[in-house]
Amino acid sequence: MATEPIALDRRQRRRQETIEEVLDIAVEIMTEHGVGGLSLGEVARRMGIRPPSLYVYFPSKEALYDALFARGAREIADVLTEGTRRLLDELEPGRSLADVMLDAARTFVRWTMEHPAYTQLLYWRPVPGYEPSPEAFAPAVAMVETSRDRFAELQRRGLIRADASIDDLQRDWAVILTGVVTRQLANAPHEKFEEGRFTSGLTDLVTMFARHYESDQSTPTRGSRRARQR
């Protein structure tokens, strides 16, 4: 009797390890051939098993896409949540809105460039007819809420003007970031972040965004700019 739970835990652990292996291989295939190039047959071939064996873990390709969507959404949500926490905890007096938001923008864009398969699945529609389930989509919803909370806190601290709409902030921010990422990955996916023809414009775009939404007190004086440059 005492050994039964242990055996069950081992089976569960093996099952989870196999699921993670399937997801890792699926990401490899999507990175090589695009999200639409994923096939259960190729996953099985690389794992050295017969395709029907995968149905024990994923009953369909849509179920596999769902697991991949959930995993990617959790990863980027964790990165952004931690970045937001650190940003607010370490926010120094006198920092401009542009400085603050540029750090956040670079974190997001770097992650998307390092994870192009997840980026396609999360922010494009590469699989006709596929819609993530509510469970898979939940981390993405949480990520949007984290972003909204960050803007609200920056507004409360006086970096964003009081009359600015959080909905407008969130919309414009998403358009800027996903626009840069989409153009970069669609046109020059092999360029590095620092040298990308589209990612290199991130600083100017974030600066324009900040100028539109910043409050007077979040705009550094000329003297403070000179001090930072020294």
C-alpha positions in Angstrom: 0.0 0.0 0.0 2.8 2.4 0.9 4.5 2.1 -2.4 1.4 2.8 -4.5 1.5 6.7 -4.3 5.3 6.6 -5.0 4.7 4.5 -8.2 1.9 6.8 -9.2 4.1 9.8 -8.7 6.8 8.2 -10.9 4.3 7.5 -13.7 3.1 11.1 -13.5 6.6 12.4 -13.6 7.5 10.2 -16.6 4.3 11.4 -18.3 5.1 15.0 -17.7 8.7 14.5 -18.9 7.4 13.0 -22.1 5.0 15.9 -22.6 7.8 18.4 -22.1 9.9 16.5 -24.6 7.1 16.6 -27.2 6.7 20.3 -26.7 10.5 20.9 -27.0 10.6 19.0 -30.3 7.5 20.8 -31.5 9.1 24.1 -30.9 12.2 22.9 -32.8 10.1 22.0 -35.8 8.1 25.3 -35.7 11.4 27.3 -35.5 12.7 25.4 -38.5 9.6 25.3 -40.7 7.2 27.9 -39.2 4.2 27.2 -36.9 2.2 25.9 -39.8 4.9 23.3 -40.6 4.3 21.4 -37.4 3.2 17.8 -37.8 2.6 15.0 -35.3 4.4 12.6 -37.7 7.6 14.6 -37.6 7.4 15.0 -33.8 7.0 11.2 -33.6 9.9 10.6 -36.0 12.3 12.7 -34.0 11.2 11.0 -30.8 11.7 7.6 -32.4 8.1 6.5 -31.8 5.0 5.7 -33.9 2.6 8.7 -34.4 -0.4 6.9 -32.7 1.7 6.9 -29.5 1.5 10.7 -29.3 -2.3 10.5 -29.0 -1.8 9.3 -25.4 -0.5 12.8 -24.7 -2.2 15.0 -27.3 -5.4 13.7 -29.0 -5.0 16.1 -31.9 -2.6 18.6 -33.5 -4.9 21.4 -32.1 -4.4 20.0 -28.6 -0.6 20.2 -29.2 -0.9 23.8 -30.4 -3.0 24.6 -27.3 -0.3 23.3 -25.0 2.4 25.2 -26.9 0.3 28.4 -26.8 -0.1 28.0 -23.0 3.5 27.3 -22.5 4.7 30.3 -24.5 2.2 32.6 -22.9 3.3 31.5 -19.4 6.9 32.1 -20.3 6.5 35.6 -21.6 4.0 36.5 -18.9 6.6 35.4 -16.2 9.3 37.5 -17.9 7.1 40.6 -18.1 5.7 40.2 -14.6 9.2 39.9 -13.1 10.4 42.8 -15.3 7.4 45.0 -14.1 8.1 44.1 -10.5 11.8 45.0 -10.8 11.0 48.2 -12.7 8.6 49.5 -10.1 10.7 48.4 -7.1 13.9 50.1 -8.6 12.2 53.1 -10.1 14.5 56.1 -9.3 13.3 59.6 -8.9 13.9 61.7 -12.0 13.8 58.9 -14.5 11.9 59.8 -17.6 8.9 57.8 -18.9 10.9 57.1 -22.1 13.8 55.6 -20.1 11.4 53.4 -18.0 9.4 52.2 -21.0 12.5 51.5 -23.2 13.7 49.0 -20.6 10.3 47.2 -20.8 10.2 47.4 -24.6 13.7 45.9 -25.0 12.8 43.0 -22.6 9.7 42.1 -24.6 11.3 42.5 -28.1 14.4 40.5 -27.2 12.3 37.6 -25.9 10.2 37.5 -29.0 13.3 37.5 -31.2 14.8 34.7 -29.2 11.5 32.7 -29.3 10.2 33.2 -32.9 8.0 30.0 -32.9 6.1 31.1 -29.8 5.9 34.6 -31.1 4.2 33.5 -34.3 1.7 31.4 -32.4 1.0 34.0 -29.7 0.8 37.2 -31.8 0.0 36.1 -35.4 -2.6 33.7 -36.8 -0.4 31.1 -38.6 -2.8 28.2 -38.2 -6.1 28.5 -40.0 -9.1 27.8 -37.8 -7.0 27.4 -34.6 -8.2 29.4 -31.5 -6.6 28.9 -28.1 -8.8 27.5 -25.4 -9.7 29.7 -22.5 -7.3 27.8 -20.3 -4.4 28.2 -22.7 -5.3 31.9 -23.2 -5.5 32.7 -19.5 -1.7 33.6 -19.1 -2.0 36.0 -22.0 -5.0 37.7 -20.3 -2.9 37.9 -17.1 -0.1 39.4 -19.1 -2.3 42.2 -20.4 -3.5 42.9 -16.9 0.0 43.1 -15.7 0.8 45.7 -18.4 -2.3 47.7 -17.5 -1.4 47.6 -13.8 2.1 48.9 -14.7 0.7 51.9 -16.6 -1.8 52.6 -13.8 1.0 52.6 -11.3 3.3 54.8 -13.4 0.3 57.2 -13.8 -0.2 57.2 -10.0 3.5 58.0 -9.5 3.2 61.0 -11.8 5.1 59.8 -14.9 2.0 59.5 -17.1 -0.4 62.5 -17.4 -3.5 62.2 -15.3 -5.9 62.5 -18.2 -4.4 59.7 -20.2 -6.6 56.6 -20.8 -5.1 53.3 -19.7 -7.0 51.7 -22.6 -5.3 54.0 -25.1 -1.9 53.5 -23.5 -2.3 49.7 -23.7 -3.5 49.8 -27.3 -0.7 52.1 -28.5 2.0 50.2 -26.6 0.8 46.9 -28.1 0.8 48.3 -31.6 4.3 49.6 -31.3 5.9 46.5 -29.8 4.1 43.9 -31.9 4.5 46.1 -35.0 8.3 46.2 -34.5 8.5 42.5 -33.8 6.2 41.5 -36.8 8.2 43.6 -39.3 11.5 42.3 -38.0 10.6 38.6 -37.9 8.7 38.7 -41.2 11.4 40.6 -43.1 14.8 39.9 -41.4 14.5 37.2 -38.8 18.2 36.4 -38.7 19.3 39.9 -37.8 20.4 40.5 -34.2 18.4 42.8 -31.9 21.0 45.5 -31.9 21.4 45.6 -35.7 17.8 44.8 -36.8 16.5 47.2 -39.4 13.2 47.4 -37.4 14.4 46.8 -33.9 16.9 49.6 -34.3 14.0 52.0 -34.4 12.6 50.9 -31.1 14.2 53.8 -29.1 12.7 56.5 -31.4 9.3 54.8 -31.3 9.2 54.5 -27.5 10.4 58.1 -27.2 7.5 59.3 -29.3 5.1 57.2 -27.3 6.5 58.7 -24.0 6.3 62.3 -25.3 2.6 61.8 -26.1 1.7 60.4 -22.7 4.2 61.7 -20.2 3.3 64.2 -17.5 5.3 67.4 -17.1 7.0 66.1 -14.0 8.3 63.0 -15.8 10.2 65.1 -18.4 13.7 65.6 -17.2 15.2 69.1 -17.3 18.1 69.9 -19.6 20.3 69.9 -16.6 19.2 66.4 -15.5 19.8 65.1 -19.0 23.3 66.5 -19.0 24.0 64.9 -15.6 22.9 61.5 -16.9 25.0 61.8 -20.0 28.1 62.5 -17.8 
